[in-house]
Amino acid sequence: MLKKIEIENFLTIERITIEPSPRITAIVGESGSGKSLILKAVNFVFSQKTDTTLVGSFSELTKISLTFNLNPVQKDIVSEFGITDTDIVITKIIKRGSSKVLINHEPITAKAIASLRPTLLSIVSQEYKFELFSSEKLLQLIDTQVEKSTKENFLNSFNTYAHLQEDIGTIQERLKQIDNSHPELLLEAIERVNPKEGEYEELLDKLSRIKNSKAIKEIAGRAVIELYEKENSCEEVLNKITRELEKLNNCSSLAATLEPLQEALELIRQPKGELYALTSNDFSEDDLDAINSRLFQLEKLKRQFGKEIDEIIEKRDELRKLLSEKDELLFQMEKLQEELKKQELEVKKAAELLSGERKKIAKNIEKTIVKYLSKLNLEKSTVKIVFKEKELSKSGFDSVDILFSANPDIKPNTLDKVASGGEKSRFILALKMTLSELSNVQETVIFDEIESGLSAEALNKLLKLISKYSERNQLILITHSEEVSKNADVVYKVEKEFKNGKTLSKAEMTK
């Protein structure tokens, strides 16, 4: 229930406070007096837009506050935003260039506050979109009458279906990431060359040896001759001396001399095999071409990947793992897609059962609306709730439109195409009363000139229904009709005056 409306510095309003009755409150005034500004201000609290042109000329900022006393349903919904109070104050503050919204002095996003408006109040006006005509709103209200097991069965089935879709989507996204890295092409490029660990350095060393092979062979040959082959070679002389000294081993003073000579002989003999190998180490031009060709392949691979050969070998292992992961993901996705097909049949079956119940309930709603319309001098009216199939979602595959005709010879159509102003007003009230019966929850509704276009007789009947409707709901009627205001518990009169060169709209309680 809306307990208080406080508006400061909003266009021509300097300061207005309205405390609505729990049942019927009328806001009356001449055309242009500013009574519709009150509705505009209330609606603007829930708007996601920041319109600083609405700031008045009485101060630097605009402040609009709405105080609500929440019913259990509203309190449960608002608690999702961390608010546990039964009474809440929503305040919107607008400055030149910025705005903010608070609930009980705590900031809240404009998007979040916009989502709360249908929960807290409903605005019925030709200038505002009617939430009650939205497909989503109608379905929500129809579903309050659907068997609980039917709705739960569909939701459980749909959630399973949605989770499968989500899992498949996650796998597809990962597969896309893998494919974008082109692992097959990169792995093929590496495996075509098939590098070995340490191969590049070995080839460079071998190439260096080939380029110096002639000089190495000559030096090795001279070393072999001098050390081992010529007459009186180092090996021969040193070997001869050590043998002779060994014969004199009974002379202890020679032992210290003999030992280093024996060690020297051993050291001279150590490189003998390698030196002989170097003298016979012949490299052909084919060997040189093969090494250069292989080095070219490896260097090209290094440039392609911007990495050293050992790093490329590590990359090859990573790519192999990536392709193994891809194979596993494809296998998982195939299984999930099979499950999804089965689940799709189940969820469609559950959606069809839900749709069937909704259509039966919709027939009763049509009859109830017509019943109320007949009490408003629209006895020959036709009302149709038309179901259309849409893409499957959490609400099923139903999309609904409500069609109306005041005359039997005119085909039912949307309200804006076939209804006059007076017919719209009466239809809206009949629909609201019907939906109120369905939801069985108190709501706050602001009607803007609901009496527009009605005859005295039709207005009298409308006021009787408004009185009945207010037994369970809080109504705020913005009107210029004296008859409407007479039926209100509380009346505020809005007037315009010029003060200190400024246009000023003010409201005073007259009843």
Secondary structure, 3 states (H helix, E strand, C coil): CEEEEEEEEECCEEEEEECCCCCEEEEECCCCCCHHHHHHHHHHHCCCCCCHHHECCCCCEEEEEEEEECCHHHHHHHHHHCCCCCEEEEEEEEECCEEEEEECCEEECHHHHHHHHHHHCEEECCCCCCHHHCHHHHHHHHHCCCCHHHHHHHHHHHHHHHHHHHHHHHHHHHHHHHHHCCHHHHHHHHHHHCCCCCHHHHHHHHHHHHHCHHHHHHHHHHHHHHHHHCCCCHHHHHHHHHHHHHHCCCCHHHHHHHHHHHHHHHHHHCCHHHHHHHHCCCCCHHHHHHHHHHHHHHHHHHHHHCCCHHHHHHHHHHHHHHHHHHHHHHHHHHHHHHHHHHHHHHHHHHHHHHHHHHHHHHHHHHHHHHHHHHCCCCCCCEEEEEEEEEEEECCEEEEEEEEEECCCCCCCECHHHHCCHHHHHHHHHHHHHHHHHHHCCCCEEEEECCCCCCCHHHHHHHHHHHHHHCCCCEEEEEECCHHHHHCCCEEEEEEEEEECCEEEEEEEECC
